[in-house]
Amino acid sequence: MATITLLLPERTRLPGPLPAAIGRVLGRADRRDGEAGARAQLRRHFRLLPDHWPVAALTRLVDAGDNAAGAGGNAADVWLRADPAHIAPDINGARLLGWGEGLGIEAQDARAFLPALRPLFGDAGFQLDAPHPARWYLRLPEGTRLPALPGPDEALGEDLFATLPQGDDAAARRWRALITEVQVVLHQHPHNRERAAQGKPAINALWFWGAGRLPTAVESRYLHVRSPDTLLQALARMAGAAISAPDGAEGAPAGDSLVDMRRMRSLDLLGTQVLPPLLESMARREFDALELDFEDGTRLGLHHGQRRWQFWRTPMPALAP
């Protein structure tokens, strides 16, 4: 049975009333509630072997491709994201306010900063490069000990001190010192004055996160994945799915398909332009089932014929609780 699954943001990001017709249909949907969060949402659709979550190694596969088996690299390499970041002081300390693509980083920025940073990492035995201007990477020697390093989405807006590696062990001390040294080099770098003149925020830190090796295998039921997200593209590639960036959810090819709409912020767009043609296609038996998977863990499932029965269920007035 062919299914189209839409990956959607948290329901609170899609506030407002649903169109009456769509509310009636979704009111008849089968509902399941699961774990909330971006990682949990993706893990509902992809199984990694071994079971871990090495974001850096996965996105490296798309950005450079040199860590895949047979690509001239070593699939056993350990990778760590070292994304350019912007930290701003406040009355209580400092906070992460942006990173990566959100900083408007271009290739010339990487070319300016990397020569000043590489000696710091070379002395530690790490190799730093930037196959994508906004996604930088460290290749780590075998056996490198790492403290807990939260992802930037977890740390955004939080007190910087609370996100630094904690503890008095050698690994935590080493990485706290390296983070500080990086900040000093970037704070003094003249290229940040050029960015300021262009109205861009300073790149005054690197955010280390997503460590791990490329998984041996990724399993998924999807034959087609549409997403602009590098991590999701890497998971799809390893699962053997066809990949394309979405221009809408209509016209999905035969076989189970996953469409990434997590950046959507318009309930009107979802209710008037995305769902109606999909429901009409399902009524014509062009596919059999439609699933809406929200980042807060809620999933709504519809299948052919469901619009005509379960008529006793109450229409859904809105997505947001």
VMD Tcl script that draws the C-alpha trace (Angstrom):
set ca {
  {0.00 0.00 0.00}
  {1.61 3.26 -1.15}
  {1.78 6.01 1.46}
  {2.75 9.68 1.33}
  {4.09 11.05 4.60}
  {4.40 14.78 5.25}
  {7.00 15.87 7.80}
  {5.56 18.96 9.46}
  {6.64 21.40 12.21}
  {5.14 21.45 15.68}
  {1.41 22.10 15.55}
  {1.87 25.29 17.59}
  {3.74 26.73 14.57}
  {0.57 26.32 12.49}
  {-1.99 28.26 14.55}
  {-5.48 29.26 13.50}
  {-8.68 27.52 12.40}
  {-8.64 24.79 9.79}
  {-10.83 25.12 6.70}
  {-14.11 23.38 7.54}
  {-13.75 20.68 4.89}
  {-10.19 19.83 5.96}
  {-11.25 19.87 9.64}
  {-13.92 17.27 8.91}
  {-11.45 15.00 7.15}
  {-8.73 15.30 9.81}
  {-11.33 14.71 12.52}
  {-11.74 11.20 11.08}
  {-8.01 10.50 11.00}
  {-6.36 7.86 13.14}
  {-4.21 9.61 15.73}
  {-1.03 8.44 17.40}
  {1.18 10.34 19.82}
  {4.90 9.75 20.11}
  {8.14 11.36 21.20}
  {8.56 15.05 20.39}
  {11.63 16.66 18.84}
  {13.40 16.91 15.49}
  {15.58 13.87 16.08}
  {12.69 11.69 17.26}
  {10.68 12.73 14.22}
  {13.36 11.56 11.79}
  {14.00 8.39 13.75}
  {10.40 7.38 13.25}
  {11.24 6.98 9.57}
  {14.90 5.91 9.50}
  {16.68 3.17 11.44}
  {20.45 3.46 11.74}
  {22.72 0.45 12.16}
  {24.39 0.64 14.60}
  {21.83 2.70 16.49}
  {23.40 6.14 16.98}
  {22.94 9.65 15.54}
  {26.20 10.86 13.88}
  {24.99 14.09 12.27}
  {28.46 15.21 11.18}
  {29.33 11.99 9.37}
  {25.93 11.92 7.67}
  {25.95 15.52 6.43}
  {29.58 15.07 5.36}
  {28.35 12.36 3.02}
  {26.30 14.97 1.11}
  {28.72 17.90 1.44}
  {31.91 16.08 0.46}
  {31.22 12.38 -0.08}
  {34.75 11.47 0.95}
  {33.68 9.38 3.95}
  {31.69 6.79 2.02}
  {32.93 3.29 1.35}
  {34.67 3.22 -2.01}
  {34.92 7.01 -2.22}
  {38.61 7.15 -1.46}
  {38.02 8.01 2.21}
  {37.53 5.94 5.30}
  {34.00 5.14 6.47}
  {35.44 4.49 9.96}
  {36.58 8.10 10.39}
  {35.04 10.02 13.29}
  {33.64 13.41 12.27}
  {32.55 16.40 14.31}
  {30.68 19.45 13.05}
  {32.51 22.70 13.81}
  {29.94 25.18 12.55}
  {30.69 28.92 12.45}
  {28.59 30.64 15.10}
  {27.69 34.05 16.49}
  {27.75 34.56 20.24}
  {26.65 37.83 21.84}
  {27.34 39.02 25.39}
  {24.52 40.04 27.70}
  {24.24 41.17 31.30}
  {24.51 37.59 32.58}
  {27.25 36.27 30.29}
  {26.89 35.28 26.63}
  {24.41 33.46 24.41}
  {24.41 31.64 21.09}
  {22.31 33.72 18.70}
  {22.99 32.03 15.37}
  {25.05 29.50 13.48}
  {25.70 28.10 10.03}
  {23.45 29.15 7.19}
  {21.58 31.60 9.42}
  {24.67 33.85 9.44}
  {24.78 34.46 5.69}
  {28.14 32.73 5.31}
  {29.79 32.54 1.89}
  {32.81 30.68 0.55}
  {34.99 33.79 0.97}
  {34.29 33.72 4.73}
  {35.58 30.18 5.03}
  {38.66 31.06 2.98}
  {39.39 33.98 5.29}
  {38.94 32.21 8.63}
  {40.24 28.69 8.05}
  {43.97 29.52 7.70}
  {43.91 31.23 11.11}
  {42.06 28.35 12.78}
  {43.78 25.32 11.30}
  {46.96 25.59 13.41}
  {44.88 25.34 16.61}
  {43.38 22.07 15.47}
  {46.50 20.73 13.82}
  {48.31 20.98 17.16}
  {45.52 18.83 18.66}
  {45.74 16.26 15.86}
  {42.46 17.32 14.21}
  {41.84 18.27 10.58}
  {39.51 21.20 9.90}
  {37.87 21.88 6.54}
  {34.74 23.45 5.07}
  {33.30 21.58 2.07}
  {30.21 23.76 2.52}
  {30.59 27.44 3.57}
  {28.15 27.07 6.48}
  {29.04 23.52 7.57}
  {32.58 22.99 8.81}
  {34.05 19.69 9.94}
  {36.76 18.22 12.12}
  {38.16 14.77 11.41}
  {39.17 13.27 14.73}
  {41.90 10.70 15.41}
  {40.81 7.25 16.51}
  {40.15 7.14 20.26}
  {39.53 10.89 20.70}
  {37.59 11.42 23.91}
  {34.68 13.82 23.64}
  {32.55 15.39 26.36}
  {28.82 15.96 25.88}
  {28.39 18.54 23.11}
  {24.81 19.76 22.58}
  {23.53 20.65 19.14}
  {23.13 24.35 18.33}
  {19.34 24.02 18.14}
  {19.38 22.88 21.77}
  {21.65 25.74 22.87}
  {20.17 28.62 20.88}
  {19.48 31.53 23.22}
  {20.76 29.67 26.27}
  {23.49 30.81 28.65}
  {26.75 29.86 26.98}
  {28.40 28.75 30.22}
  {25.73 26.09 30.77}
  {26.38 24.60 27.32}
  {30.16 24.29 27.69}
  {31.64 20.86 28.41}
  {31.14 20.19 32.10}
  {33.36 18.39 34.59}
  {37.00 18.34 35.60}
  {38.15 15.40 33.50}
  {40.84 15.85 30.86}
  {38.44 15.76 27.89}
  {36.18 18.49 29.28}
  {39.16 20.72 30.16}
  {40.73 20.20 26.74}
  {37.59 21.15 24.84}
  {36.82 24.16 27.05}
  {40.33 25.43 26.35}
  {39.99 24.80 22.61}
  {36.62 26.59 22.49}
  {38.16 29.60 24.23}
  {41.20 29.67 21.93}
  {38.93 29.59 18.87}
  {36.91 32.51 20.21}
  {40.06 34.56 20.77}
  {41.32 33.95 17.22}
  {37.97 34.79 15.64}
  {37.36 37.85 17.82}
  {40.65 39.34 16.64}
  {40.27 38.37 12.98}
  {40.05 41.39 10.61}
  {37.54 39.63 8.33}
  {34.85 40.21 10.92}
  {35.20 43.94 10.33}
  {34.42 43.32 6.66}
  {31.35 41.32 7.64}
  {30.24 44.12 9.96}
  {30.59 46.63 7.12}
  {28.23 44.42 5.11}
  {25.72 44.36 7.97}
  {26.44 40.73 8.82}
  {26.97 39.31 12.32}
  {30.48 38.43 13.41}
  {31.63 34.83 13.23}
  {33.17 34.73 16.69}
  {32.90 31.06 17.68}
  {32.68 27.52 16.37}
  {29.94 25.20 17.57}
  {31.11 21.61 17.99}
  {28.43 18.93 17.76}
  {27.11 15.81 16.01}
  {30.14 13.55 16.49}
  {30.28 10.00 15.20}
  {31.08 7.55 12.43}
  {28.98 6.95 9.36}
  {26.46 4.18 10.10}
  {26.95 0.80 8.48}
  {23.43 0.95 7.06}
  {20.22 2.98 7.17}
  {16.85 1.29 6.79}
  {13.65 2.99 5.65}
  {10.47 2.02 3.83}
  {10.53 5.09 1.58}
  {11.44 4.87 -2.08}
  {11.31 8.64 -2.59}
  {12.32 11.51 -0.30}
  {11.85 15.21 -1.06}
  {13.79 17.53 1.22}
  {16.16 20.52 1.14}
  {17.68 19.34 4.44}
  {21.21 17.93 4.20}
  {20.78 15.46 7.06}
  {17.55 14.05 5.62}
  {19.12 13.80 2.18}
  {22.00 11.79 3.66}
  {19.63 9.41 5.46}
  {17.65 8.92 2.26}
  {20.81 8.33 0.24}
  {22.04 5.66 2.64}
  {18.59 4.04 2.63}
  {18.64 3.87 -1.17}
  {15.77 6.30 -1.71}
  {15.50 8.65 -4.67}
  {16.11 12.24 -3.52}
  {14.77 15.56 -4.71}
  {14.07 18.95 -3.17}
  {10.32 19.60 -2.71}
  {8.36 21.96 -4.92}
  {5.11 20.75 -3.37}
  {3.61 17.46 -2.27}
  {1.61 16.74 -5.41}
  {2.66 14.33 -8.09}
  {4.66 12.04 -5.84}
  {5.86 8.99 -7.76}
  {4.67 5.43 -7.07}
  {5.88 3.84 -3.86}
  {6.08 5.22 -0.34}
  {7.18 8.85 -0.34}
  {8.39 11.22 2.38}
  {7.97 14.97 1.81}
  {9.77 17.39 4.14}
  {7.57 20.40 4.99}
  {9.07 21.22 8.38}
  {9.76 24.82 7.32}
  {6.09 25.48 6.69}
  {4.62 28.24 8.85}
  {1.26 28.81 7.09}
  {-1.81 26.84 8.08}
  {-3.64 28.42 5.17}
  {-1.06 27.01 2.74}
  {-1.37 23.55 4.27}
  {-5.17 23.62 4.41}
  {-5.94 25.15 1.02}
  {-3.03 24.26 -1.29}
  {-1.29 21.15 0.04}
  {-3.91 18.87 1.56}
  {-6.87 19.27 -0.86}
  {-5.06 18.00 -4.00}
  {-3.50 15.17 -1.99}
  {-6.90 14.10 -0.66}
  {-8.34 14.23 -4.18}
  {-5.47 12.10 -5.47}
  {-6.01 9.59 -2.69}
  {-9.74 9.47 -3.53}
  {-8.75 8.56 -7.12}
  {-6.61 5.72 -5.68}
  {-3.38 7.26 -6.96}
  {-1.98 6.32 -3.56}
  {-3.54 4.59 -0.57}
  {-2.68 6.48 2.60}
  {-1.58 9.90 3.83}
  {0.24 10.53 7.09}
  {0.89 13.89 8.75}
  {3.84 13.62 11.14}
  {4.29 16.68 13.38}
  {7.51 17.49 15.23}
  {5.64 17.53 18.57}
  {5.04 13.77 18.17}
  {1.44 13.80 16.92}
  {0.69 11.74 13.81}
  {-2.56 11.77 11.86}
  {-3.25 8.94 9.45}
  {-5.79 8.88 6.63}
  {-6.48 6.18 4.06}
  {-8.69 5.69 1.06}
  {-12.38 5.62 1.98}
  {-11.87 7.07 5.44}
  {-13.60 10.31 4.38}
  {-16.86 8.37 3.91}
  {-16.96 6.54 7.22}
  {-16.22 7.31 10.85}
  {-18.69 10.16 10.25}
  {-19.50 10.26 13.95}
  {-16.09 11.69 14.83}
  {-15.96 15.38 15.72}
  {-14.37 17.69 13.11}
  {-10.97 19.07 14.04}
  {-11.26 22.87 14.45}
  {-7.51 23.52 14.56}
  {-4.16 21.74 14.55}
  {-2.65 23.66 17.47}
  {-3.84 22.34 20.86}
}
mol new
graphics top color blue
foreach p $ca { graphics top sphere $p radius 0.5 }
foreach p [lrange $ca 0 end-1] q [lrange $ca 1 end] { graphics top cylinder $p $q radius 0.2 }
display resetview
